[in-house]
Every structure is written in structure tokens, then in C-alpha cells.
Amino acid sequence: MYLLYAVVMIWAHPQFIYPFADAPFSNPQFESVQLAETHAHLQVHDGADDAPAVLYFMGNGGALAYFQPNLAVHADADRSLVALEYPGGGGIPGTPSEVLLKAQALEVYDYLAEHHDGSIVVHGYSLGTGLALYVASEREVDAVILDAPYARMCNLMTAASWLPACYLPSVQRWNSLEFVYRIDAPVLILHGTADTLIPLKEGTRLAQAMERAQVAVTFAEIPGATHHNLAMQSMYSVRINEFLEGLTTNAQ
């Protein structure tokens, strides 16, 4: 019975990783763009030319409409912003997978780099932190922001399923630790102390791995914040703006 359960979970696990919603994104400050190679759908906001441009990867709600407060932190600061809409959510056609999302993430970075001459920051939330770290390990970025990150998502899957998810065949592992030694940019990690979905210890473990890899990482605990209201906390935008202001100052 246990082996049968394992087979069923291997087949079904993407439904738990990507429980995407259908809510369409609508914001007059953004323009929809579709790229050709991977059919990536983007939402693009043009900000000040002298401000960093932000490449944003959302969580596994899968509908960008749910992440308006996260996007507003950058739009309100007049930063250019490009956000990837995941296939299978928000009315975007396609079937999400780790391989496809990573391919789209790189294409989106290349699009942003082609249209922006200044600093590029990658910013990920939850599921999207894996994409942010992957892009930072494969492309040149000036800073990385991670909201409620995991060290290895398959560890969380193991705890939830009582299966050794990190070692099962065909499982999408989302192992962020493998990218740590290829990160050259400074990193800001924001994690709520009341997060029960991705516990604080996951962000701590990732930060410790970065410190061992001599990555310049700042770990900021947001008191009382849960997984779902992190961006609504007053200290959230304060921490991000201070971090990016420091980036601009160092560049000068």
C-alpha cells in the first residue's frame, strides 16, 4: 500500500506544487507582453531610467492578481518591473513545471536586459524564490530579494507526504541550495516569524548556506508576519527600499 501511495503521489505531486488560480491580472500601470521562444507571458511596468529594474517571480498561487501588494512596493518607488505570469494560472495557457518555469525565467531576464541598461534585481516570493536564485546563478544580476524562501522544496514535500520526495524519481525537487555557490550578488532574505507554510528555519538554513559560500546575505525577520501577509507588513517595504537604496549608493 505504501508503494502504491508513493506511485500515486509521484504522479499527482505537481497538483500540490502548482495549485494555480484563474484570476486574471488587471492593472493599468502594466502592459502585457508575450515572448516567442517559451511563450512566456509578462506584465511590464516602466519606471525611472536611473532606478534598478526588478524581475519578479510570484508564489504558487499562480495568479499575479494576488501579488499586487508585492508589485506595488517597486511600482510605488518608480522602479521598472517585469513579472512573469505562470502557465496554468491567471488565465495563461500551458502546464507548469520546474523545467518550463526555469526556461521562461531566463528568457524573461534576457528580455529585461535587452530593454534596460541599468541595474537588474531579481525578486522572488515562496515558489518564485527558486526561480530568482536560478536566474541569479545563470545570469548577471546586481541584487537578489527572497521572500519566504525554502532551502529545498522537496524537504517540505517529504514532511507533508511521509515520502522521501528528494530521492523519488520524476519528482520536481526545487533545490535552491544547489545555486548558492554560483551567486555573486548581495541577497536580502525576508521571512515572517509566524510563517507556518514555509517555516522560518527554511530561510535560516538558506541564509547559513549563503554565508558559508561567502555570499553577502542580509536576513530580516518580520515579526508576526505569516506566509500570506508578509508584503502587508510595514517593515517589508522599508527593508526592501533600504536594501535597494544601498545598492544605488554603492554603484555611485
Residue, then its C-alpha position, 0 to 999 in steps of 0.5 A: m500500500y505504501l508503494l502504491y501511495a508513493v506511485v500515486m503521489i509521484w504522479a499527482h505531486p505537481q497538483f500540490i506544487y502548482p495549485f494555480a488560480d484563474a484570476p486574471f491580472s488587471n492593472p493599468q500601470f502594466e502592459s502585457v507582453q508575450l515572448a516567442e521562444t517559451h511563450a512566456h507571458l509578462q506584465v511590464h511596468d516602466g519606471a525611472d531610467d536611473a532606478p534598478a529594474v526588478l524581475y519578479f517571480m510570484g508564489n504558487g498561487g499562480a495568479l499575479a492578481y494576488f501579488q499586487p501588494n508585492l508589485a506595488v512596493h517597486a511600482d510605488a518607488d518608480r522602479s521598472l518591473v517585469a513579472l512573469e505570469y505562470p502557465g496554468g494560472g491567471g488565465i495563461p495557457g500551458t502546464p507548469s513545471e520546474v523545467l518550463l518555469k526555469a526556461q521562461a525565467l531566463e528568457v524573461y531576464d534576457y528580455l529585461a536586459e535587452h530593454h534596460d541598461g541599468s541595474i537588474v534585481v531579481h525578486g522572488y516570493s515562496l515558489g518564485t524564490g527558486l526561480a530568482l536564485y536560478v536566474a541569479s546563478e545563470r545570469e548577471v544580476d546586481a541584487v537578489i530579494l527572497d521572500a519566504p524562501y525554502a532551502r529545498m522544496c522537496n524537504l517540505m514535500t517529504a514532511a507533508s507526504w511521509l515520502p522521501a520526495c528528494y530521492l523519488p524519481s520524476v519528482q520536481r525537487w526545487n533545490s535552491l541550495e544547489f545555486v548558492y555557490r554560483i551567486d555573486a550578488p548581495v541577497l536580502i532574505l525576508h521571512g515572517t516569524a509566524d510563517t507556518l507554510i514555509p517555516l522560518k528555519e527554511g530561510t535560516r538554513l538558506a541564509q547559513a548556506m549563503e554565508r558559508a559560500q561567502v555570499a553577502v546575505t542580509f536576513a530580516e525577520i518580520p515579526g508576526a508576519t505569516h506566509h500570506n501577509l508578509a508584503m502587508q507588513s510595514m517593515y517589508s517595504v522599508r527593508i526592501n527600499e533600504f536594501l535597494e537604496g544601498l545598492t544605488t549608493n554603492a554603484q555611485 
